[in-house]
């Protein structure tokens, strides 16, 4: 009776260029089929060919034909080792970043005083006005209702500096209101099965419903998946945490850094806020007053028991001038109020100082709030 055909593991599993071979040994073939299914279904990560080859070398070195008496025991041990290696690879193998996210993270942009639109890697287009308006439709984008540009670049970038805001209507009808100091990266035309954007800063989204094409918002710490809803995301890189506040509908929040372990995702309901720390990365959910976190889009700043330094930080972004607090007066830790952001900065500061027994003075390019003499 002829000897059974024994093959190397890489021959049984195949690769990108050759289909898998078939072994005459049913035990060897059965193990290879099981490992193939396990690796295929474990995750969607893309393996680097060189790393894959090294892994095969380590595993296949022990799978050469052995004396019959030890073969089946060895195959069982090898299968167990392969299972552990495959699970470990699925858990710890770094994921290739999404192309849109990769494009956004590789951008090197200089600060400016005007809102700018960048089509792909072309020079920036200045968008005039404190409150810019951009509408996508057909084959181009209309800026401030008076000029239309064609946009064939795969990704567009809208930069809103301090002291400016913008309203953006994407080609699917989704409305995005961008707050001061924000950046949004998005395609001029969405793919059919997925709509994806990247946000740095703060924005309020009114997502156009489309059950066949879910909408994803990527930020540095959180990923948001929706079908049709309205919500606010705050993801400034210099804040100690990032947050999402749901106004209507429902969303699912994902933490990319904890995709394998821990509380990595959460379904939110209206009037709930999810926060994740920039260092601890713990996901916390609480019930909030939505208006407190979305009033900025209507030109107001509402705050309840909010640290004064945090209020001044928001005003710094909106008015594009550095505001600092020099007072150590007890009771200034938190404040409550309602400010009209369309008013002049001096009037806003007068209200803050009058309610907190403070005064303010200009010192070069910044304004400092101090205790009254």
N, C-alpha and C positions, 0 to 999 in steps of 0.2 A: 504494500500500500504506500503511495507517495507521501512525502512529508507535507504537512500543511504550510500554506504560504504565510510567512510572518513579515510584516511591514513596519516601518518606522511610524511614529505617531503623526508626524507632519504629513505623511503620505495618506494616512487614514482620514485626517481632518481637512486636507486640501489647503489651498491658499487663494490669493486674489487672481492667480493666473492659471491654475490647474484644478480640475475637479477632484474630489476625494477618491482614493483608490479603495478597492474591496479586498478584505482579507479572507483567506480560506478557513481561518480559525474563528469559529462562531463567538467564542468568549472575547477574543481580541476585538472583533468587529462590534460586538454589543457594547463593550466599554467605550470604543471610539464614538459610536452613535450617541451614547449618553453624554459624553463630554462635549460633543459638538452641540447638542441641544442646550446643555447647561451654559456654555459660553455664549451661544447665540441669544439666549433669552435673558442673560444676566443683566445687561445694560446696553446702552447705545453708544458708549464711548468709542472713539476712533483710535485703534492701536497703531502706534508707529511701527513700520515693518521691521526696523532694526531691533527694537525692543521685543517684538514678537518672536523674531528669529532667535534671540538670546534665550528667551523663555523656552522655546522648543528644544534648544540644544541641551538645556539643563534637564528637561523632563525626558526627552527621547534617549538620552545617554543610558538610562537605566532600563529601556524597553526593548533592547535587542533580544533575540531569541535566547532563552535559557533552557537548561535541561528540563525535560518534561515534568519531573517530580516537583520542581519549584515554581513552574510557570504560573499556575493558577493563584498560588499564594502571593506571588510577586505582583500579579496583575491587580489583585484586590488592594494591596498596599499602595500601588501606583495610582489606582483610582481614587483612593482616599486622599493622597497627596495632591492629586490634580484638583479634587473638589475644594480643598483648602486654599490652594493657589488661586483658583478661579474666583472664589468668594472674596479673598483678600484683594485680588485685582479689581473686582467690581466695586469694593468699598473704598479703596484708596487710590486707584488710578486717576490722575487729574483729567478733568473733562476739557475738551477743546472748547474755548469760548465761542459763543454765537458770533457769526460774521458781523452783525450790526453792532453788538457789544464790543467786539474786538476793534472795529473801526472807530467807535466812539472813544474807547480808552486810549487809542493811539494818537488821537488828535492833540496837537500842540497849538493852542490858541492864545493870542495876546489880549490883554484887557483893552476895552475901548469904552467910549462914552455914548455911542449910538448903538441901537439894535442892528444886528447884522445877519444876513442870510448867506449861507455858503452852500453852493450846489456842488456836491462831490468834493473835489480838491481844488476847485477853481477859486480865484480871488473873491474875497467877501464883498457882498453888495450891501451898502448902507441903507437902512430903512429908517426914514425920518419920523419924528413924532414921539411924544412921551408914551402914547398908547398905540402901538403898531397893529395893523390888521393884514393878515395873509389868508388867501382863500385858494385852495387847490381844486382844479377841475379840468377836464379835458386833457390837454397835453402841457399845461403850464400852471403858473401860480400868479394870482393877481395881488399886487402889493398896494395897500392903502386905497383900494378901489379905483386907481387911476393908471396903473401900468401892469402889463402882463409879460411874464418871462416864460420861455419854454424850459422844462426841467427834465432832462433825460439821465441825469446822474443817478446811480443806485441809491445813494443816501444824501439827504439834505440836512443841514444843521441850522437851527435858529438860535442865536445868542442874544439874550436880553440882559444888559448890564444893570448895575445899580442905578436907581432913579428912573427906570423904564419898565413897562409891562407890554405884553403882546397877546393878541387873540389870533389863534391859528385854527383854520378849518381844514382838516385833512380830506383827502380825496374820497373817503368813504362817508363823509358827513360828520365824523367825530369832531367835537369842539374841544380845544385845549387852550386854557387861559394860563399864560406863563407869568409868574411873579418876577420881581426884580432879582437879578443875579442868577439867572437860570439858563440852562442849555437843553435843547431837545434835538435828538437825532432820529430821523424817520425816513422812510422811502417815499418818493413822490407818488408811487402807485403801490398799493399793497398786493401781496400774493393772495390767491383765492382761499387758501386753507388757513392762513395765519396773518394777523396784523400785529406788528411789533414796533415799539419805539423805545428809545433810551432817554432817561431823564436825569439831569443833575440840577438840583435846586428845588423849586416848588411849582406845582401846577395843579389846576383843577380840571378834571376830565369829565366830559359828557359823551360817553361812548355810544356811537350809533349801533343799534342792535343788529346782529347778524349771527344766528345760531350756527351757521356753517363755517364761520371764520372768527374764532375767539381772538380777543384783543389782549396783548401782553405789554406791560410796562416794566422795563428793566431799570433798576437803580443799583448802586454799588452794594447795598446790603439786602434789598428786597426785590422780589419779582411778583408782579400782580397779574392775575389771569381773570378776565371778565368776558361776559357776552354782551351786555348792554346795561350800563349803570352810570352813576355819577359819584365821584370820589375825589379827595384831595390827597396828594402825596407831597411830603416835605422831605427832601433828601439833599440838603446842603452839606458839602464836604467838611465844613468847619463847625457843624453842630455836633453835640455829644450823642444824638440819637436821630434816627429816621422814623417817620411815622406815616400811616395811612389812615384817613378818616372817611368812612363810607356814608354818603348822603342818601343814596337810594340803590335798590337792586341788591346784588350780592357779588362778592369777589372772593377769590382764594389767594391767600398770601403765601409765598414760598420764600424760604431762606436758602439761597444757593450754598452757603457755607455749611449748612447742616442738612444737606439733602439726604444723607444716609442715616444720621443719628438724630435723636432728640425730637423736640416739637418743631419739625421743619416746615409745616404748613398749617394753615388755619382758615376755615371758612368764616367770613365776617357777615354780620347783619347790619342793617341801617342803624346809625347812631353809635356804632362801635368804632374804636380807634385801636389800631395795632401799632406798637412801637418796638424797635429793636435798637439796642445800644451799639455804638460804634466799636466798643471794646468787648463788652460782655456777650453780645449777640444773643441775649435772651429775649424771646418773643413774649410780649405782654399785651393783653387785650382788656380794654375797659370801655364803659359806656360814657359818652361825652355829649356836650352841647355842640352840634355840628357847626352852628353859626360862628362859634368862637374861632374855628379853624378855617372857615371859608369866607369870612366877611371881607378879607383883603381884596377879593375879586370885585367887590362892589365899592371899593375905595374907603373901607373902614377898618379899624383895628380894635377888636373887642378883646378884653382880657379880664380874667377873674382870678384873683390871688396869684398873679404872675410876677415873678422876680423882675424888678425894675431894670436890671441889666439885660434881661432877655427882651424887654420891650424896646430898650434903646438899640439893641442889635437889629431888631426888625426895622426900626425907623432909619437906622444907618443904611440898610439896603434900599429902602424905599426912596429916601431923599439924597442918597449918594454923598453923604458927609459923615465923618466919624464922630460918634457921640459916646462920651465916656462919663462914668459916674465916679466922682472923687469923694463923695460923702460917705461916712460910716455911721450916720444917724440911725438909731434903732427904729424899727418899724418900716424901713425902706426895703426890706427883703422882698415883700410882695405888694402888688397894687392891683386895683380893679378900676375899669373905666371903659370909655368908648371914644375913640379918636377919629376925626374926619381926616383921612389921608389926602384929600383933595385941597385941604387948607394949606396955607403957608407954614413952613416949618416953625417960624417964630411963634405963631399962634398956638401950634401944637405944644411947643416947649413951655409956653406961658401956662397952659392948662396943667401940664405935668408938674411944673414948679409950684403953682398955686396950691395944688392939692397935697403936696409933699414938703412944703416949707423949704423950697430950694431956690436957687438962682442959677443962671447959666452965663457963661462968658466964652467968647471965641478965643482960641489959642492957635493961631496959624490956620492949618487946614482941618481943625477939629473943634468941637464944642464940648465943654466940660460942665457938668452939673455939680454944684457945690452947695453946702449948707449956707443959709442966710447968715450974714454977720450979726 
